[in-house]
Structures are given as C-alpha cells and as structure tokens.
Amino acid sequence: MQPILEIDGLSKHFQLHEQNKLIPSCANVHLQASAGQLTALIGPTGAGKSSVLKCVYRTYLPSSGRMLYRDGEGHRTDLAQASEHRMLALRQHDIGFVTQFLHCLPRRSALDVVCEPLVAQGMTHQTARKRARELLSLLNVPERLWGVPPATFSGGEKQRINLARGLIARPRLLLLDEPTASLDPTTTERVIELIHSIKTEGVAMLAIFHQTELVLRLADHVVELTPPLAVSDILETCTS
C-alpha cells in the first residue's frame, strides 16, 4: 500500500529580520502516513512537532524539504510547493486538522460550528446537523450547549467542539495536535474509541500525543523528533 503522505527532509525556520537571526523549529524530518494507520510524533518541547503539522496543513510555509500527498485518484502534490488554491481545495475535502485551540466565527452555535465541514462539502444542512448531534452526544457535550456559541465554553468543552468539527468529515488525512488535552478520562476513552473507528474507515492520521499510554494504544508508527540545532551551533560545528 502506497502512503498517503511522504515527508522527506522537512525543515522550518523563522527569520527575525530586525535581529538578523534564524530560529529553527523542525529539521530534517522524514515520515510516512498511510491509510488506516496512525503515525505518532513524539519528542521534547521544542522539537518542532506542532510545526510539522502546521507545515503539512500549510499554516506554515516549509523552509526546505518535500511533502508528497497522494489524493484519491493517485495524483501527487508536493504540499511544500502547492498553490494556495490547491491547498484550500485539499483542506475542504482531503486534509483535516484538530488543533489545541478552537477558532470559529463568533455568535455561531456549537452545532453549526461542528457541521460546517459537511455543509462545505455539499451535504444538506439538515443531514449535517443530524451527524453533528450524534458526534456531540458521543463526546459528552451537554445538549443544553449545542445552540450556544462555543466562545462561552470552558477549555474542555471547547476542545470537544474542536474534536467534533475535525472528526465529522472523515478526511483522507487527519492531523491531530494533542486531541485529548483538557478532556476528562471518560471523554478521552470515547475519543480513543472514535480514533480506532476512524482508522478502520481508512483515514490516515498524523498525531501528537504527550502521554506514552496513548501512543502505545493508538500508534502504528512512531517518529521521534529532536530539537534542531541553532544556526550558530551549526556554523560552529562546521568550522570546528
């Protein structure tokens, strides 16, 4: 089976123009993500785990390397070089991202926030809302909150809305950045069951977990990242 995503030599750094400095975020990352499998990214703080996900989603523009994505027709796109138009299309139909923070339009109900990806794909509002209700119930979101804007929710409640919105559309490639953060043990178990179910549907996942137990229970492959050297350290190593 050919992987859906192949990352080869991915690096990301940020340039501070006023200080004439380069700040490395992730360096020389190699990994694959395949249908029905979860690849876990592990490593200490500063290793660039979240940066890898943001590069794949193109929230960050990679500094170097290739990220080859294979769509349902077998066509390959280098996400590092793809146009904004192509990335918007992939985000709508192929690539989903569950971040640690909920970003949505104000004054929209939780139910509408969750069903939005399905409506964007052409599903009727009525059917999308039915799917959203089922998922919100599964994730233990009280029904009294479904018609309320999530901006008023607690951190754990916002994370459940974020999860529901990211999981509802079943993308071909799903990026998960600490999906169980702020969740109680009962809801965490339901999320684990849901991830297992999504894997059986053939979704490829690239995920960050800080809990070793979750990595052991969910990951088919594990990629360990190490903090990249600062540019000054690289120059010193080359000249020594």
C-alpha positions in Angstrom: 0.0 0.0 0.0 1.4 3.4 -1.0 1.4 6.0 1.7 -0.9 8.9 1.5 1.8 11.3 2.8 5.5 11.1 2.4 7.7 13.7 4.1 11.3 13.9 3.1 13.8 16.3 4.7 11.2 18.8 6.0 12.7 21.8 7.8 11.2 25.0 9.1 12.9 28.1 10.5 11.7 31.6 11.3 13.7 34.6 10.3 14.0 37.6 12.7 14.9 40.3 10.2 15.5 43.1 12.7 17.9 40.9 14.7 19.3 39.1 11.6 18.7 35.7 13.2 17.2 32.4 12.1 15.2 30.5 14.6 15.0 26.7 13.8 11.7 25.0 14.5 12.0 21.5 13.0 14.8 20.0 10.9 15.3 17.1 8.5 12.0 15.3 9.3 11.3 12.1 7.5 8.0 10.2 7.9 5.1 8.5 6.2 1.3 8.3 6.9 -0.8 5.5 5.4 -4.5 4.8 5.1 -6.0 3.2 8.2 -2.9 3.9 10.3 -1.8 6.4 12.8 1.8 7.9 12.8 2.6 9.5 16.2 5.1 12.3 16.6 6.9 12.3 19.9 9.8 14.3 21.3 10.6 17.0 23.9 9.2 20.5 23.8 11.0 22.5 21.1 11.5 19.5 18.8 9.0 21.0 16.3 6.1 18.5 16.4 3.4 21.1 16.0 5.4 22.8 13.3 5.4 19.6 11.3 1.6 19.5 11.4 1.3 23.2 10.5 3.7 22.7 7.6 1.5 19.8 6.3 -1.6 22.0 6.6 0.4 24.9 5.2 -0.3 27.2 8.1 3.5 27.4 7.9 5.4 27.6 4.7 8.2 25.0 4.9 11.8 26.3 4.6 13.0 23.1 2.8 12.1 19.5 2.0 9.2 17.8 0.3 5.7 16.7 1.5 4.2 14.5 -1.1 0.4 14.0 -0.7 -1.4 11.4 -2.8 -5.0 12.1 -3.5 -7.8 9.6 -4.2 -7.1 9.5 -7.9 -3.4 8.7 -7.2 -2.1 12.2 -8.2 0.7 13.5 -6.1 1.0 17.1 -4.8 4.1 18.5 -3.1 2.4 20.4 -0.3 5.6 22.5 0.2 5.1 23.9 -3.4 1.3 23.8 -3.8 -0.6 26.9 -4.7 -3.0 28.5 -2.1 -5.9 27.5 -4.4 -4.8 23.8 -4.3 -4.3 23.9 -0.5 -7.8 25.4 0.0 -9.3 22.5 -2.0 -7.3 19.9 -0.1 -8.4 21.4 3.3 -12.0 21.3 2.2 -12.1 17.7 1.0 -8.9 15.8 1.9 -7.0 17.2 4.9 -8.4 17.9 8.4 -6.7 19.4 11.3 -7.7 19.2 15.0 -5.6 21.9 16.8 -5.2 22.6 20.5 -7.3 25.7 20.2 -10.8 26.4 18.8 -11.0 29.1 16.2 -14.5 29.8 14.8 -16.8 32.7 13.9 -18.4 34.4 16.9 -22.1 34.0 17.6 -22.4 30.8 15.7 -23.9 27.9 17.7 -21.8 24.9 18.6 -24.0 22.7 16.4 -23.3 24.9 13.3 -19.6 25.1 14.0 -19.4 21.3 14.1 -21.5 20.6 11.0 -19.8 23.3 8.9 -17.2 21.0 7.2 -20.1 18.7 6.0 -22.1 21.6 4.6 -19.0 22.9 2.8 -18.7 19.5 1.1 -22.3 19.8 -0.2 -24.3 17.9 2.4 -27.7 19.3 3.3 -27.9 21.4 6.5 -30.4 19.0 8.0 -28.3 15.9 7.4 -25.1 17.6 8.6 -26.8 18.8 11.8 -28.0 15.2 12.5 -24.5 13.9 12.2 -23.2 16.8 14.4 -25.8 15.9 17.1 -24.6 12.3 17.1 -21.0 13.2 17.5 -21.6 15.9 20.1 -23.5 13.3 22.1 -20.7 10.8 21.8 -18.2 13.3 23.0 -20.3 14.1 26.1 -21.2 17.7 25.1 -24.4 18.6 27.1 -27.3 19.2 24.8 -28.0 22.5 26.5 -24.8 23.8 24.9 -25.5 22.8 21.3 -27.3 26.0 20.5 -24.8 28.3 22.3 -21.6 29.9 20.8 -18.5 28.0 21.9 -16.8 31.2 22.9 -18.6 30.9 26.3 -17.4 27.3 26.9 -14.8 26.0 29.3 -11.5 24.8 27.9 -12.5 21.1 28.0 -15.9 21.9 26.3 -14.1 23.9 23.6 -11.8 21.0 23.0 -14.7 18.7 22.4 -16.3 21.0 19.9 -12.9 21.3 18.2 -12.6 17.5 18.0 -16.2 17.1 16.7 -15.6 19.6 13.9 -12.3 17.9 13.0 -13.6 14.4 13.0 -17.0 14.7 11.5 -15.9 15.0 7.8 -13.7 11.9 7.8 -10.9 13.4 5.7 -8.3 11.2 3.9 -5.6 12.7 6.1 -6.3 13.8 9.6 -3.8 15.9 11.7 -4.2 15.7 15.4 -2.4 18.1 17.8 -2.9 16.8 21.4 -6.5 15.9 20.7 -7.2 14.7 24.3 -5.8 17.7 26.1 -8.2 19.2 28.7 -10.5 16.1 28.4 -11.7 14.1 31.4 -10.9 10.3 31.4 -14.4 9.3 30.2 -14.3 11.5 27.2 -10.7 10.6 26.5 -11.8 6.9 26.3 -14.5 7.9 23.8 -12.0 9.8 21.7 -9.7 6.7 21.7 -12.6 4.5 20.5 -13.5 7.1 17.8 -9.9 7.2 16.5 -9.9 3.4 16.3 -13.2 3.5 14.4 -11.8 6.2 12.0 -8.7 4.0 11.4 -10.9 1.2 10.2 -12.6 3.5 7.7 -9.2 4.1 6.1 -8.3 7.5 7.3 -4.6 8.2 7.6 -3.6 10.1 10.8 -0.5 12.1 11.9 -0.8 12.9 15.6 1.0 14.4 18.6 0.5 12.8 22.0 2.4 13.6 25.1 1.0 10.6 27.0 3.0 7.5 26.4 -0.1 5.4 27.1 -2.0 6.9 24.2 1.0 6.4 21.9 1.1 2.7 22.8 -2.6 2.3 22.4 -3.1 4.2 19.1 0.1 4.5 17.1 1.0 2.1 14.3 4.3 4.0 13.7 6.2 6.3 16.0 8.6 9.1 14.8 10.8 10.8 17.4 11.9 14.3 16.8 14.8 16.0 18.4 15.2 19.8 18.9 17.1 21.3 15.9 20.5 22.9 16.4 20.5 26.7 16.4 22.1 28.2 13.4 25.1 29.4 15.4 25.6 25.9 16.7 25.5 24.5 13.1 28.1 27.1 12.0 30.4 26.3 14.9 30.1 22.5 14.2 31.0 23.0 10.5 34.1 25.1 11.3 35.4 23.0 14.2 
